[in-house]
């Protein structure tokens, strides 16, 4: 199994969660407004049943993303300040390894050792909170954009940094 795959995936995805929740709000608003159009050609898409199902689906998706955001914050808070700062710098603030090494005045070897420990600690905390690999796969299986991030880490065997362009991430997220 690839080391810390879910830790890396969740941390890399964290910075998009709020934007995607906002996009879901806009989609809900749009669906609600669109449902007011009652001409016969759009009846299927505007009937109360289909509109309600889609609104419920989007609302549940938003709740899931908010819960993931809270889970991430809770896990980071339990990792310890030093590890949390490294993880936030690397994954959430998207700093390069060199920037982090310079910022924290670390040797390259020490940085890589600490970041690996931080990722492992984060993943262990997730497990303690009830989110092991299997549970995370079930919980996030319908979030294609997060699964794309996970697949990218799997493809690279977690050995190098992945890059998902911002625009692509947002397009994947609103699917």
C-alpha positions, 0 to 999 in steps of 0.5 A: 500500500502506498504510504499515507495515500489518504492523508495526502489526498485529503490534505491536497483536497482541503483547499478546494472544499470551501469553493466547491461548497459555494459552487454547490450552493450556486447550483442549488440556487440555479436548480431552484430558480430553473424549476420555476420555468414550467413550459411543457418542453422542460417539464421533466426537468422541472417537475417537483420530484426530479428537482427535489431529488437533485436538491437533496443530492446536492445538499447531502454532497455539501454536508459531506464536504463540510464534514470532510473539512471539519474532519481535516481540521480536527485531525490537524489539531491532534497532530501537534503544532509542528506537524500541523504547520508542516502539513498546512505549509506543504498541502494547503498553502501549496509551498514547495519543499524548498520554501518549507525547508527555508521557512523552518530552517531544516536540512533537506533530510530532516524535512523529508523525515518530518513530513513523512512522520507528519503524514503518518500521524495525520493518517493515524489520527484519521483512523482513530477518528474512525476514518481508515482507508476502507471508510474513506473510500466509502465516504468519498467514492462519489466525489470524483474530483477527490478520487482523481487526486487519490488516483494521481498519488497512486499512479506516482506511487506517492513518490513525487508531488502531484499537480492538478490544475485549479481549473480542472479541479473546479470542473471535476468538483462540480460534476 
